[in-house]
Amino acid sequence: MATVKEFSVEEKLSSVLRLQKIDSKLDGIQVLKGELPIEVKDLEDEIAGLNTRLHHIEDEVAGMQDFITSKRNAIKESEALIKKYEKQQDNVKNSREFEAITKEVEMQQLEIKLSEKHIKDANEEIRDKGRVLENARKAIADKETNLKHKKGELEKIVAETEKEENAIRKESEEARTKVEPRLLAAYEKIRTNYRNGLAVVTVSRDACGGCFNAIPPQRQAEIRQRKKIIVCEHCGRILVDNDLEASVTI
């Protein structure tokens, strides 16, 4: 039966420190990209939102134009009815019929005035919407120009770093296979807690290289002995001595 090799603490620290150095190189490429990926995504989302709003307003304008058309048709119908009623007035038999027809004419005249008011109000609203549309289109054009510029910058950086980044990613994947599983899980968890991605740090000037809190002399001696994995009691990062740091290369 094959035996599983037990790694010493020093070997475990060396493997996770090497992984940290590789991942830090990857982090450096992400720093080079800066906030560009986030800015590009935000601009794309903003443009999509503005386009949705634009289409919504355009639909509203189209609806108002249909409404105006219906009111103009209503005016034509009322005018036709008025002509019809006026002809009927010439043939009435008594004053009661005349008054009834006169009321119908007045009713249609009121309908015309009401339709004209609706048309006027709708045209004013269309003008207001037109100004909103103009501003939205200008905002979209400005953001699309900015997006094109940001994408150009990002694509240039990606083109310059893609080969190197892919190689480092492969190296990082291979290095992960050589880190003890529980230590790797702890390393990944610590990395996600800090924006700089540092999970393994040295003791520098008697302080943690991650949070800069003081490390007691006795603790520093234990770190140099490499007999157990020691983490900073303040930030939880894995601590290594400077000699080990210098001996681990990538």
FENQUIVEN-V970253 format. One record per helix or strand of 3 or more residues. SS is the DSSP state (a for helix, b for strand). FROM is the first residue (numbers start at 1). TO is the last residue. Records with the same first field share a line. If there is no record, write none. Layout:
SS=FROM-TO ; FROM-TO
This chain:
a=9-33 ; 36-89 ; 95-176 ; 181-193 ; 217-225 ; 242-247
b=200-204 ; 238-240
